[in-house]
Amino acid sequence: MGSIFKRGDVFYVSFKDAVGRRVKRAAGRDLAEAQRQLQSVETRPPLPAGLPQGVYPFTLAAKDYLPRLSIYGRPTSIKNSGTAVKHLLASFDSRDVNRLRSANLDTYILTRRNAGVKDRTINTELIVLRAVLNHAVQTENIPKLPVRVRLLKVTKTLDKGVSIETTRQLGGWASVVMVQTYATTADRAKREAVEQLPF
């Protein structure tokens, strides 16, 4: 199915990905490592039967990303990313990565917030989602990023007194409604606002 070739000092693996496209990937300077990487892609489970050509489910994208992270990531990053992927899989499981849209991310963020999850944790999960999508592009499993993954930075900006319209422009949101969706006002800011009310 796949092959290994060498250019200069570097070995490369060449194989067909889950959707039938040819992928060539650098595997390092060690032939044994190149053989291990080729074996791992050849033994990867096939896509579920009945999926149309060009569909790349999030489940497969995440499973492709985690082994790469285990090579280059730190132990804490690997653990945190594994936990984040579990939460992401609960929402995006078999959804085609090519069809992810900002509305899907908004729903995910609101669902996690309603579950009592802090913005910092959601940001970690969004960073992992961004890394999974970038990895899918790099391995040529998807042609381009389907959506821009924004982190939740709105609260700090609004707490510092920046207007909601300026925050909208800085964040690149289409409407003020989206800024309000992402914004959560800190308890400290609420207390200060109440203290300024005339009684």
C-alpha angles and dihedrals in degrees: 000000000000135000142206124226135172131226114184107319096334127092119215131197121216121196144140114263127225093279096046101261120136112248127191115192133178110244102184135252097300120089092204090056091049090051091049092050092048091049091050093054092044092052093046110123113259122247114274113274117265098032113136120244113278097027114131112183120215090237091063093042091055093046090051092049100049097063090052090050090052088059098048106019131090118247093254091049091050092051094046092046091050090053092046091050090055090057092043091050090054089063105028102028106142097001113131108254090216089063099050111127135182090258088062090052092047090053090049092050093048092047092052092046091050087053088059097254116153122240091245091060091045089051090054089052091048090051089054090047089052090049092050091051093046090050090051089054093046092051089047094239089128125026098227142350107289095205140013109246110215124192124228104259098135099099096062092047093051092043089057090060100258111150119253091241092053089047089052091053094046093049095045095236119157095222143017088244089070091051089053090049092056097038124093117176116227118240090242091057091048092052092049091050092051091049090055093055113107113239 
